[in-house]
Amino acid sequence: MIEQFEKLEAAINGLGSCIEEMKKENDRLKKEAQELKGVIEDRDLEILQLQEDLQKKSTAHDTEKNDIEHKLEGLLGRVSSMTAGKTGTQ
């Protein structure tokens, strides 16, 4: 009978050790998951910043393109008026 209690006690001790190991592993995994979550959040912020920078550059390029188009239209108008004036006087 005592032998059965000793076996039961050994089994309970084994379970206790197993549970402690599982708790340690769980804590380690929670910490790792939290670290990975932080990395993901950092990457999300980087992506948002890159998208914002890209939008700013796109807007700047559009503005520059419009400025160039207006200058070209102005130059074309001047050239057209010069050629029209020369054609009219000849």
N, CA, C and O atoms as CSV, one atom per row, in Angstrom:
chain,resi,resn,atom,element,x,y,z
A,1,MET,N,N,0.820,-1.197,0.000
A,1,MET,CA,C,0.000,0.000,0.000
A,1,MET,C,C,0.860,1.256,0.000
A,1,MET,O,O,0.597,2.196,-0.750
A,2,ILE,N,N,1.888,1.267,0.843
A,2,ILE,CA,C,2.795,2.411,0.889
A,2,ILE,C,C,3.487,2.573,-0.451
A,2,ILE,O,O,3.729,3.695,-0.894
A,3,GLU,N,N,3.797,1.497,-1.080
A,3,GLU,CA,C,4.456,1.525,-2.394
A,3,GLU,C,C,3.568,2.230,-3.429
A,3,GLU,O,O,4.071,2.975,-4.270
A,4,GLN,N,N,2.272,1.999,-3.370
A,4,GLN,CA,C,1.343,2.656,-4.298
A,4,GLN,C,C,1.282,4.155,-4.025
A,4,GLN,O,O,1.198,4.956,-4.956
A,5,PHE,N,N,1.325,4.537,-2.735
A,5,PHE,CA,C,1.334,5.965,-2.405
A,5,PHE,C,C,2.621,6.626,-2.896
A,5,PHE,O,O,2.603,7.766,-3.362
A,6,GLU,N,N,3.713,5.919,-2.790
A,6,GLU,CA,C,4.995,6.449,-3.263
A,6,GLU,C,C,4.962,6.627,-4.783
A,6,GLU,O,O,5.458,7.624,-5.308
A,7,LYS,N,N,4.382,5.670,-5.472
A,7,LYS,CA,C,4.254,5.784,-6.935
A,7,LYS,C,C,3.353,6.963,-7.304
A,7,LYS,O,O,3.637,7.725,-8.228
A,8,LEU,N,N,2.249,7.088,-6.543
A,8,LEU,CA,C,1.323,8.198,-6.775
A,8,LEU,C,C,2.015,9.531,-6.506
A,8,LEU,O,O,1.851,10.484,-7.267
A,9,GLU,N,N,2.785,9.596,-5.426
A,9,GLU,CA,C,3.513,10.819,-5.097
A,9,GLU,C,C,4.540,11.134,-6.181
A,9,GLU,O,O,4.691,12.292,-6.568
A,10,ALA,N,N,5.234,10.136,-6.666
A,10,ALA,CA,C,6.221,10.342,-7.733
A,10,ALA,C,C,5.535,10.829,-9.006
A,10,ALA,O,O,6.050,11.700,-9.707
A,11,ALA,N,N,4.372,10.258,-9.294
A,11,ALA,CA,C,3.622,10.683,-10.480
A,11,ALA,C,C,3.162,12.134,-10.334
A,11,ALA,O,O,3.228,12.913,-11.284
A,12,ILE,N,N,2.698,12.485,-9.139
A,12,ILE,CA,C,2.256,13.865,-8.889
A,12,ILE,C,C,3.434,14.816,-9.003
A,12,ILE,O,O,3.300,15.895,-9.581
A,13,ASN,N,N,4.584,14.438,-8.462
A,13,ASN,CA,C,5.780,15.267,-8.578
A,13,ASN,C,C,6.191,15.433,-10.044
A,13,ASN,O,O,6.577,16.522,-10.469
A,14,GLY,N,N,6.105,14.359,-10.799
A,14,GLY,CA,C,6.419,14.411,-12.236
A,14,GLY,C,C,5.476,15.354,-12.963
A,14,GLY,O,O,5.895,16.135,-13.817
A,15,LEU,N,N,4.187,15.270,-12.614
A,15,LEU,CA,C,3.210,16.180,-13.222
A,15,LEU,C,C,3.501,17.627,-12.838
A,15,LEU,O,O,3.393,18.531,-13.667
A,16,GLY,N,N,3.872,17.841,-11.575
A,16,GLY,CA,C,4.205,19.187,-11.121
A,16,GLY,C,C,5.382,19.749,-11.901
A,16,GLY,O,O,5.360,20.908,-12.316
A,17,SER,N,N,6.408,18.933,-12.100
A,17,SER,CA,C,7.574,19.364,-12.883
A,17,SER,C,C,7.182,19.657,-14.324
A,17,SER,O,O,7.629,20.635,-14.923
A,18,CYS,N,N,6.352,18.802,-14.853
A,18,CYS,CA,C,5.885,18.991,-16.239
A,18,CYS,C,C,5.095,20.284,-16.358
A,18,CYS,O,O,5.261,21.024,-17.327
A,19,ILE,N,N,4.248,20.560,-15.396
A,19,ILE,CA,C,3.436,21.784,-15.412
A,19,ILE,C,C,4.337,23.014,-15.308
A,19,ILE,O,O,4.114,24.004,-16.004
A,20,GLU,N,N,5.353,22.959,-14.445
A,20,GLU,CA,C,6.283,24.087,-14.304
A,20,GLU,C,C,7.022,24.341,-15.621
A,20,GLU,O,O,7.196,25.489,-16.029
A,21,GLU,N,N,7.450,23.278,-16.273
A,21,GLU,CA,C,8.131,23.419,-17.571
A,21,GLU,C,C,7.190,24.034,-18.614
A,21,GLU,O,O,7.592,24.885,-19.407
A,22,MET,N,N,5.935,23.588,-18.595
A,22,MET,CA,C,4.957,24.127,-19.542
A,22,MET,C,C,4.702,25.610,-19.272
A,22,MET,O,O,4.532,26.390,-20.209
A,23,LYS,N,N,4.676,26.003,-17.985
A,23,LYS,CA,C,4.497,27.414,-17.640
A,23,LYS,C,C,5.671,28.249,-18.141
A,23,LYS,O,O,5.486,29.335,-18.689
A,24,LYS,N,N,6.883,27.726,-17.946
A,24,LYS,CA,C,8.073,28.436,-18.431
A,24,LYS,C,C,8.033,28.589,-19.951
A,24,LYS,O,O,8.319,29.658,-20.490
A,25,GLU,N,N,7.676,27.511,-20.624
A,25,GLU,CA,C,7.580,27.549,-22.087
A,25,GLU,C,C,6.495,28.523,-22.534
A,25,GLU,O,O,6.677,29.252,-23.509
A,26,ASN,N,N,5.385,28.535,-21.834
A,26,ASN,CA,C,4.285,29.450,-22.144
A,26,ASN,C,C,4.737,30.901,-21.976
A,26,ASN,O,O,4.455,31.745,-22.826
A,27,ASP,N,N,5.443,31.188,-20.870
A,27,ASP,CA,C,5.956,32.540,-20.642
A,27,ASP,C,C,6.937,32.952,-21.732
A,27,ASP,O,O,6.907,34.087,-22.208
A,28,ARG,N,N,7.814,32.015,-22.127
A,28,ARG,CA,C,8.782,32.297,-23.184
A,28,ARG,C,C,8.067,32.597,-24.500
A,28,ARG,O,O,8.433,33.528,-25.217
A,29,LEU,N,N,7.059,31.810,-24.804
A,29,LEU,CA,C,6.307,32.008,-26.041
A,29,LEU,C,C,5.528,33.321,-26.020
A,29,LEU,O,O,5.429,34.003,-27.040
A,30,LYS,N,N,4.977,33.675,-24.859
A,30,LYS,CA,C,4.277,34.955,-24.733
A,30,LYS,C,C,5.236,36.113,-24.976
A,30,LYS,O,O,4.906,37.067,-25.681
A,31,LYS,N,N,6.421,36.021,-24.389
A,31,LYS,CA,C,7.433,37.067,-24.563
A,31,LYS,C,C,7.838,37.170,-26.039
A,31,LYS,O,O,7.941,38.267,-26.589
A,32,GLU,N,N,8.063,36.030,-26.660
A,32,GLU,CA,C,8.446,36.003,-28.078
A,32,GLU,C,C,7.329,36.584,-28.945
A,32,GLU,O,O,7.598,37.341,-29.878
A,33,ALA,N,N,6.096,36.238,-28.644
A,33,ALA,CA,C,4.955,36.760,-29.405
A,33,ALA,C,C,4.865,38.280,-29.248
A,33,ALA,O,O,4.585,38.992,-30.213
A,34,GLN,N,N,5.102,38.774,-28.033
A,34,GLN,CA,C,5.061,40.215,-27.784
A,34,GLN,C,C,6.168,40.925,-28.567
A,34,GLN,O,O,5.946,41.997,-29.130
A,35,GLU,N,N,7.357,40.326,-28.600
A,35,GLU,CA,C,8.465,40.902,-29.364
A,35,GLU,C,C,8.129,40.948,-30.853
A,35,GLU,O,O,8.384,41.947,-31.526
A,36,LEU,N,N,7.557,39.862,-31.357
A,36,LEU,CA,C,7.176,39.816,-32.770
A,36,LEU,C,C,6.087,40.830,-33.083
A,36,LEU,O,O,6.085,41.443,-34.150
A,37,LYS,N,N,5.169,41.000,-32.153
A,37,LYS,CA,C,4.112,41.998,-32.319
A,37,LYS,C,C,4.727,43.396,-32.411
A,37,LYS,O,O,4.299,44.219,-33.221
A,38,GLY,N,N,5.737,43.656,-31.573
A,38,GLY,CA,C,6.439,44.934,-31.634
A,38,GLY,C,C,7.134,45.143,-32.968
A,38,GLY,O,O,7.115,46.244,-33.518
A,39,VAL,N,N,7.745,44.092,-33.485
A,39,VAL,CA,C,8.413,44.177,-34.789
A,39,VAL,C,C,7.391,44.483,-35.884
A,39,VAL,O,O,7.637,45.312,-36.760
A,40,ILE,N,N,6.264,43.816,-35.826
A,40,ILE,CA,C,5.208,44.045,-36.824
A,40,ILE,C,C,4.701,45.480,-36.744
A,40,ILE,O,O,4.499,46.124,-37.773
A,41,GLU,N,N,4.497,45.982,-35.535
A,41,GLU,CA,C,4.034,47.361,-35.373
A,41,GLU,C,C,5.060,48.344,-35.922
A,41,GLU,O,O,4.700,49.334,-36.558
A,42,ASP,N,N,6.358,48.066,-35.672
A,42,ASP,CA,C,7.416,48.924,-36.218
A,42,ASP,C,C,7.389,48.912,-37.744
A,42,ASP,O,O,7.532,49.958,-38.377
A,43,ARG,N,N,7.208,47.745,-38.328
A,43,ARG,CA,C,7.172,47.635,-39.794
A,43,ARG,C,C,5.945,48.357,-40.360
A,43,ARG,O,O,6.014,48.997,-41.409
A,44,ASP,N,N,4.823,48.240,-39.645
A,44,ASP,CA,C,3.610,48.944,-40.080
A,44,ASP,C,C,3.844,50.448,-40.106
A,44,ASP,O,O,3.435,51.133,-41.043
A,45,LEU,N,N,4.512,50.961,-39.059
A,45,LEU,CA,C,4.816,52.394,-39.015
A,45,LEU,C,C,5.764,52.790,-40.146
A,45,LEU,O,O,5.601,53.847,-40.755
A,46,GLU,N,N,6.756,51.939,-40.424
A,46,GLU,CA,C,7.681,52.217,-41.524
A,46,GLU,C,C,6.940,52.246,-42.858
A,46,GLU,O,O,7.195,53.109,-43.699
A,47,ILE,N,N,6.032,51.310,-43.044
A,47,ILE,CA,C,5.259,51.255,-44.285
A,47,ILE,C,C,4.395,52.504,-44.425
A,47,ILE,O,O,4.322,53.094,-45.502
A,48,LEU,N,N,3.745,52.902,-43.341
A,48,LEU,CA,C,2.923,54.120,-43.387
A,48,LEU,C,C,3.772,55.336,-43.727
A,48,LEU,O,O,3.344,56.193,-44.500
A,49,GLN,N,N,4.987,55.422,-43.152
A,49,GLN,CA,C,5.873,56.543,-43.434
A,49,GLN,C,C,6.308,56.521,-44.898
A,49,GLN,O,O,6.354,57.563,-45.553
A,50,LEU,N,N,6.627,55.332,-45.407
A,50,LEU,CA,C,7.017,55.220,-46.814
A,50,LEU,C,C,5.867,55.607,-47.745
A,50,LEU,O,O,6.080,56.260,-48.766
A,51,GLN,N,N,4.652,55.200,-47.386
A,51,GLN,CA,C,3.492,55.568,-48.198
A,51,GLN,C,C,3.282,57.080,-48.192
A,51,GLN,O,O,2.958,57.677,-49.218
A,52,GLU,N,N,3.471,57.687,-47.022
A,52,GLU,CA,C,3.315,59.139,-46.913
A,52,GLU,C,C,4.391,59.856,-47.730
A,52,GLU,O,O,4.105,60.824,-48.435
A,53,ASP,N,N,5.629,59.372,-47.629
A,53,ASP,CA,C,6.727,59.958,-48.408
A,53,ASP,C,C,6.463,59.819,-49.908
A,53,ASP,O,O,6.696,60.750,-50.678
A,54,LEU,N,N,5.974,58.649,-50.308
A,54,LEU,CA,C,5.667,58.418,-51.715
A,54,LEU,C,C,4.566,59.354,-52.197
A,54,LEU,O,O,4.636,59.887,-53.304
A,55,GLN,N,N,3.553,59.552,-51.365
A,55,GLN,CA,C,2.460,60.459,-51.719
A,55,GLN,C,C,2.975,61.885,-51.882
A,55,GLN,O,O,2.580,62.588,-52.812
A,56,LYS,N,N,3.859,62.312,-50.976
A,56,LYS,CA,C,4.433,63.658,-51.064
A,56,LYS,C,C,5.249,63.819,-52.345
A,56,LYS,O,O,5.149,64.834,-53.035
A,57,LYS,N,N,6.059,62.799,-52.654
A,57,LYS,CA,C,6.868,62.855,-53.876
A,57,LYS,C,C,5.979,62.877,-55.114
A,57,LYS,O,O,6.246,63.609,-56.068
A,58,SER,N,N,4.925,62.073,-55.091
A,58,SER,CA,C,3.997,62.028,-56.216
A,58,SER,C,C,3.342,63.388,-56.417
A,58,SER,O,O,3.222,63.867,-57.545
A,59,THR,N,N,2.918,64.009,-55.316
A,59,THR,CA,C,2.305,65.334,-55.394
A,59,THR,C,C,3.304,66.355,-55.924
A,59,THR,O,O,2.954,67.202,-56.747
A,60,ALA,N,N,4.555,66.276,-55.450
A,60,ALA,CA,C,5.588,67.205,-55.912
A,60,ALA,C,C,5.849,67.010,-57.406
A,60,ALA,O,O,6.013,67.984,-58.140
A,61,HIS,N,N,5.889,65.764,-57.853
A,61,HIS,CA,C,6.114,65.488,-59.280
A,61,HIS,C,C,4.938,65.982,-60.122
A,61,HIS,O,O,5.131,66.533,-61.206
A,62,ASP,N,N,3.731,65.784,-59.622
A,62,ASP,CA,C,2.549,66.273,-60.344
A,62,ASP,C,C,2.583,67.789,-60.466
A,62,ASP,O,O,2.265,68.339,-61.521
A,63,THR,N,N,2.967,68.462,-59.393
A,63,THR,CA,C,3.059,69.918,-59.411
A,63,THR,C,C,4.121,70.365,-60.407
A,63,THR,O,O,3.900,71.294,-61.184
A,64,GLU,N,N,5.267,69.705,-60.383
A,64,GLU,CA,C,6.350,70.045,-61.310
A,64,GLU,C,C,5.912,69.792,-62.760
A,64,GLU,O,O,6.203,70.588,-63.652
A,65,LYS,N,N,5.216,68.685,-62.979
A,65,LYS,CA,C,4.729,68.359,-64.323
A,65,LYS,C,C,3.762,69.436,-64.817
A,65,LYS,O,O,3.843,69.874,-65.964
A,66,ASN,N,N,2.850,69.857,-63.945
A,66,ASN,CA,C,1.895,70.905,-64.321
A,66,ASN,C,C,2.604,72.218,-64.625
A,66,ASN,O,O,2.250,72.915,-65.576
A,67,ASP,N,N,3.614,72.558,-63.807
A,67,ASP,CA,C,4.380,73.778,-64.053
A,67,ASP,C,C,5.070,73.727,-65.421
A,67,ASP,O,O,5.053,74.698,-66.176
A,68,ILE,N,N,5.668,72.590,-65.718
A,68,ILE,CA,C,6.353,72.436,-67.007
A,68,ILE,C,C,5.355,72.520,-68.159
A,68,ILE,O,O,5.623,73.156,-69.178
A,69,GLU,N,N,4.201,71.871,-67.989
A,69,GLU,CA,C,3.181,71.922,-69.042
A,69,GLU,C,C,2.729,73.360,-69.289
A,69,GLU,O,O,2.567,73.771,-70.438
A,70,HIS,N,N,2.525,74.124,-68.218
A,70,HIS,CA,C,2.097,75.513,-68.378
A,70,HIS,C,C,3.178,76.354,-69.053
A,70,HIS,O,O,2.873,77.198,-69.896
A,71,LYS,N,N,4.422,76.129,-68.690
A,71,LYS,CA,C,5.525,76.862,-69.323
A,71,LYS,C,C,5.615,76.515,-70.799
A,71,LYS,O,O,5.801,77.394,-71.639
A,72,LEU,N,N,5.481,75.225,-71.115
A,72,LEU,CA,C,5.528,74.801,-72.519
A,72,LEU,C,C,4.364,75.393,-73.313
A,72,LEU,O,O,4.534,75.824,-74.454
A,73,GLU,N,N,3.175,75.408,-72.696
A,73,GLU,CA,C,2.026,76.005,-73.374
A,73,GLU,C,C,2.265,77.496,-73.624
A,73,GLU,O,O,1.915,78.033,-74.675
A,74,GLY,N,N,2.874,78.149,-72.621
A,74,GLY,CA,C,3.195,79.570,-72.795
A,74,GLY,C,C,4.202,79.787,-73.907
A,74,GLY,O,O,4.046,80.687,-74.732
A,75,LEU,N,N,5.237,78.958,-73.927
A,75,LEU,CA,C,6.248,79.071,-74.991
A,75,LEU,C,C,5.640,78.762,-76.348
A,75,LEU,O,O,5.941,79.432,-77.335
A,76,LEU,N,N,4.788,77.752,-76.398
A,76,LEU,CA,C,4.135,77.399,-77.660
A,76,LEU,C,C,3.260,78.553,-78.132
A,76,LEU,O,O,3.224,78.874,-79.320
A,77,GLY,N,N,2.553,79.176,-77.184
A,77,GLY,CA,C,1.727,80.331,-77.538
A,77,GLY,C,C,2.577,81.467,-78.074
A,77,GLY,O,O,2.199,82.110,-79.054
A,78,ARG,N,N,3.717,81.728,-77.450
A,78,ARG,CA,C,4.606,82.796,-77.924
A,78,ARG,C,C,5.147,82.493,-79.316
A,78,ARG,O,O,5.192,83.362,-80.188
A,79,VAL,N,N,5.565,81.212,-79.507
A,79,VAL,CA,C,6.089,80.826,-80.826
A,79,VAL,C,C,4.984,80.930,-81.860
A,79,VAL,O,O,5.215,81.404,-82.973
A,80,SER,N,N,3.787,80.493,-81.505
A,80,SER,CA,C,2.661,80.568,-82.450
A,80,SER,C,C,2.351,82.018,-82.809
A,80,SER,O,O,2.087,82.331,-83.970
A,81,SER,N,N,2.383,82.900,-81.818
A,81,SER,CA,C,2.086,84.298,-82.096
A,81,SER,C,C,3.198,84.923,-82.937
A,81,SER,O,O,2.932,85.778,-83.782
A,82,MET,N,N,4.433,84.501,-82.710
A,82,MET,CA,C,5.558,85.032,-83.497
A,82,MET,C,C,5.450,84.573,-84.942
A,82,MET,O,O,5.663,85.359,-85.865
A,83,THR,N,N,5.116,83.291,-85.138
A,83,THR,CA,C,5.006,82.774,-86.513
A,83,THR,C,C,3.775,83.329,-87.194
A,83,THR,O,O,3.787,83.572,-88.400
A,84,ALA,N,N,2.709,83.533,-86.431
A,84,ALA,CA,C,1.513,84.118,-87.020
A,84,ALA,C,C,1.770,85.555,-87.422
A,84,ALA,O,O,1.284,86.014,-88.456
A,85,GLY,N,N,2.535,86.269,-86.604
A,85,GLY,CA,C,2.875,87.655,-86.917
A,85,GLY,C,C,3.756,87.745,-88.145
A,85,GLY,O,O,3.564,88.645,-88.963
A,86,LYS,N,N,4.704,86.859,-88.303
A,86,LYS,CA,C,5.609,86.844,-89.454
A,86,LYS,C,C,4.855,86.446,-90.705
A,86,LYS,O,O,5.078,87.006,-91.778
A,87,THR,N,N,3.962,85.476,-90.569
A,87,THR,CA,C,3.191,85.022,-91.707
A,87,THR,C,C,2.265,86.127,-92.188
A,87,THR,O,O,2.070,86.314,-93.389
A,88,GLY,N,N,1.698,86.854,-91.236
A,88,GLY,CA,C,0.765,87.929,-91.569
A,88,GLY,C,C,1.478,89.103,-92.231
A,88,GLY,O,O,0.859,89.796,-93.038
A,89,THR,N,N,2.747,89.359,-91.930
A,89,THR,CA,C,3.438,90.505,-92.501
A,89,THR,C,C,4.086,90.178,-93.818
A,89,THR,O,O,4.443,91.096,-94.556
A,90,GLN,N,N,4.253,88.950,-94.145
A,90,GLN,CA,C,4.922,88.614,-95.397
A,90,GLN,C,C,4.003,88.682,-96.563
A,90,GLN,O,O,4.419,88.426,-97.693
